[in-house]
Amino acid sequence: MAVELDQTVADFQAQATSGQTVSLAALKGKQVVIYFYPKDSTPGCTTEGQGFRDQYAAFQAADTEVFGVSRDGLKSHENFKAKQGFPFELISDKDEALCQLFDVIKLKKLYGKEYLGVDRSTFLIDRNGVLRKEWRGVKVPGHVDAVLAEAQALSKA
């Protein structure tokens, strides 16, 4: 069952960079931003990641953890994270369990060919594990600022 606004997000466990296993239950008490992106080291995904990196201190000040998710493997994630200096972890979702939970796999078109790919999306989960805001079909410019504003507003609520 896919996530819905104002509903509790089902707990999950996923492998992330730095040898971590991320679970929503372990993050209870903190706000969580999970952003899904198509592929490591591509222009849009790099720009989006850099935006989260550059605003990371502000997210931390709003008691919000940030995680990037794609279907890339951990080795690719480790390289991407190191090259870009990301202070947050990247989750590998090779089996698409998180992609299915958040319903981000969509039919896309590239050069006239259709394929199933990750729809760039971001989700803000409150301290109790409830989905409070979602952005789907994200365009990178200005997106991180919009997510940060919501995270800050939610942290004061």
C-alpha positions in Angstrom: 0.0 0.0 0.0 1.4 3.4 -1.0 1.8 6.3 1.4 -1.0 8.8 1.8 -0.9 12.4 3.2 -1.7 12.6 6.9 -1.3 8.9 7.4 1.4 7.0 9.2 4.1 5.7 6.9 4.8 2.0 7.3 8.1 1.3 8.9 10.9 0.2 6.6 14.5 -0.8 6.8 17.0 0.0 4.0 20.7 -0.1 3.4 22.4 3.2 3.2 25.9 4.7 2.8 28.4 4.6 5.7 27.3 1.1 6.4 24.0 2.2 8.0 20.7 0.6 8.0 17.9 3.2 8.0 14.6 2.5 9.6 11.7 4.9 10.1 11.1 3.5 13.6 14.6 4.4 14.7 14.0 8.0 13.4 10.9 8.6 15.6 11.1 11.9 17.3 12.8 13.5 14.3 11.4 14.9 11.1 12.5 13.1 8.0 12.9 14.3 4.4 13.2 11.5 1.9 13.9 12.5 -1.6 13.8 10.1 -4.6 16.0 10.8 -7.6 16.6 8.8 -10.8 20.3 8.3 -11.0 23.6 9.1 -9.2 26.0 11.6 -10.8 23.5 12.9 -13.5 23.1 16.7 -13.9 19.7 17.1 -12.3 20.3 14.7 -9.5 23.7 16.2 -8.7 22.1 19.7 -8.6 19.3 18.5 -6.3 21.7 16.8 -4.0 23.9 19.8 -3.8 20.9 21.9 -2.8 20.2 19.6 0.1 23.9 19.6 1.0 24.1 23.4 1.0 21.0 23.7 3.2 21.8 20.7 5.4 22.7 22.8 8.5 19.3 24.6 8.2 17.5 21.2 8.0 19.4 20.0 11.1 18.4 23.2 12.9 14.8 22.3 12.1 15.5 18.8 13.7 15.1 17.2 10.2 17.1 14.3 8.8 17.6 14.1 5.1 18.0 11.0 3.0 18.4 10.6 -0.8 17.0 7.4 -2.4 17.7 5.9 -5.8 17.9 2.4 -7.3 21.7 2.7 -7.6 23.9 0.3 -5.6 25.8 1.3 -2.5 29.2 1.5 -4.3 27.7 4.1 -6.7 26.1 5.9 -3.8 29.4 6.0 -1.8 31.2 7.5 -4.8 28.5 10.0 -5.5 28.3 11.0 -1.8 32.1 11.4 -1.5 32.5 13.3 -4.7 29.7 15.8 -3.8 30.5 16.0 -0.1 27.0 15.1 1.0 26.6 15.2 4.8 23.5 13.0 4.6 23.1 9.3 3.7 22.0 7.9 0.4 19.7 4.8 0.5 20.1 2.1 -2.1 16.7 0.8 -3.2 17.8 -1.9 -5.7 14.7 -4.0 -5.0 12.4 -1.0 -5.3 10.7 -1.6 -2.0 10.8 2.1 -1.0 10.0 3.1 -4.5 6.9 0.9 -4.3 6.0 2.2 -0.8 6.2 5.8 -1.9 4.7 5.0 -5.4 7.5 6.8 -7.3 8.0 4.4 -10.2 6.3 5.9 -13.3 6.2 5.4 -17.0 8.6 7.8 -18.6 9.6 8.7 -22.1 13.1 9.3 -23.4 13.8 9.8 -27.1 10.4 8.3 -27.9 11.0 5.1 -25.9 8.9 4.3 -22.9 10.5 2.9 -19.7 9.7 2.6 -16.0 11.8 5.1 -14.0 11.9 7.0 -10.7 9.7 10.1 -10.7 11.7 12.8 -8.8 9.7 13.1 -5.6 10.2 14.3 -2.0 8.4 13.4 1.2 8.3 15.2 4.6 7.5 12.9 7.5 6.8 14.4 11.0 8.2 13.3 14.3 5.5 10.6 14.7 6.0 9.0 11.3 3.1 10.7 9.6 3.4 11.9 6.0 2.8 15.7 6.1 3.9 16.9 2.7 4.7 15.4 -0.7 6.2 16.8 -3.8 5.9 14.7 -7.0 7.2 15.4 -10.5 9.8 17.7 -8.9 11.6 20.4 -10.9 15.0 21.0 -9.2 15.2 24.8 -9.2 13.8 26.2 -6.0 12.7 22.8 -4.7 15.1 22.4 -1.8 14.1 25.9 -0.5 10.4 24.9 -0.6 11.1 21.6 1.3 13.2 23.5 3.9 10.4 26.1 4.4 7.9 23.3 5.1 10.3 21.5 7.4 10.9 24.7 9.4 7.2 25.4 9.6 6.5 21.8 10.8 9.2 21.9 13.4 7.6 25.0 15.0 4.1 23.5 14.9 
